[in-house]
């Protein structure tokens, strides 16, 4: 498990539709893993619960933060414009490889 904890620092999710990427637990945002940056009660909100996918804050191909959470999520909202939304599936990218693919040689 220690290896997984260390490996997550070398993965960045390239978003497609947001359906396969965890809002709180996956490294998709420029600020890093959001779970570590917000109060625990926020992770259990009925709209963006702990297991929510990034797709839960995307509507019609645009970022849409629920109004009641916008005040709490200001730090991530500022950088959302840097994160493009695609139409395909989300894809993990191994950041220490030039091609973005995991290879044992690169580890």
N, C-alpha and C positions, 0 to 999 in steps of 0.2 A: 504494500500500500504506500510505502514511502516513495517508491519510484513513481507511482501515479501522481502523488502530490507534487513531486518535482517536475514531472513531464508536463503538467498542465500549464506551466509557465512558458512552454515553447509551442503552445497551440493557440491559434486565433481562429475563430469561426468566421468564415466568409458567408454573410447572410444571403439567403435566397428569399424564401417566403416566411422564414422565422418559425416554421412548424416543427423543426427538429432541434432547435437550440433553446436551452433553458435560459429564461430571463435572468435568473439570479445566480445560477451555478456554473454557467459556461463562459469562457472568455471571448465575448463577441464585441464588447464595447471598448472604446479607446481607453477608458479609465480602468479596465481590468474586470475582474469578477465582482459583480455588484453585491453579492451576498455579504462580502466582507466590509462593505461601505455603508450599510444602512441598518437602522435599529431592527432587532428581531421581530417586534410586533408588525412591522411593515411587511415582512415576508409572509405573514398569514392573513393579509388583506383578502377579502373575498373576490376582488377583481384580479389582483396580481399575486396570487398565493405562491407559496414556496416552489411548487412544481409547475408554475406557469411557463409557457413558451414565449419567446420573443414575439410571436405572432399575436399575442394578446394585446400588444400595444401598437399594432399595425392595422389600419383600416383603409381600404381602397388604395393600397400601395403607398400610404403616407404614415408617418409617425403620429400616433394618437394616444397621449398619456391621459388616463382618466382624470377628470378635474379634481376629484377629492385627493388624488395622489400627487398632483402637479407640484404643490408646495414642497413636499418631501423629496421629490425627485429632481429638483432644480439642478443639482450637480451633473446628472446624466443627460438632462434635456439639452444642456448647453452644447454637448458634443454629439448629439444624435445626427445633426446635419452631415457629419463626417462619415456616417455609416450608411452606405447605399443599401436600398432594399431591392432585391431581385425577384424574379418570378420562378426561378428553379428551386431545387432543394438546397438547404444549408450545407456547407462543406467545411470540415475542419482542415486547417492548413498548418503543416509542421513548419514553423517559422525559421528553423535553423537549416533548412534545406533550400537551395536555390529554386527548386521546382515546387516547393510546398508539399512534397510527399515524404512520408516517413520512410527512412531507410536506416537499417542498423548501423551502417557505415557512418552516418551523420551524428549518431548519438555518442 
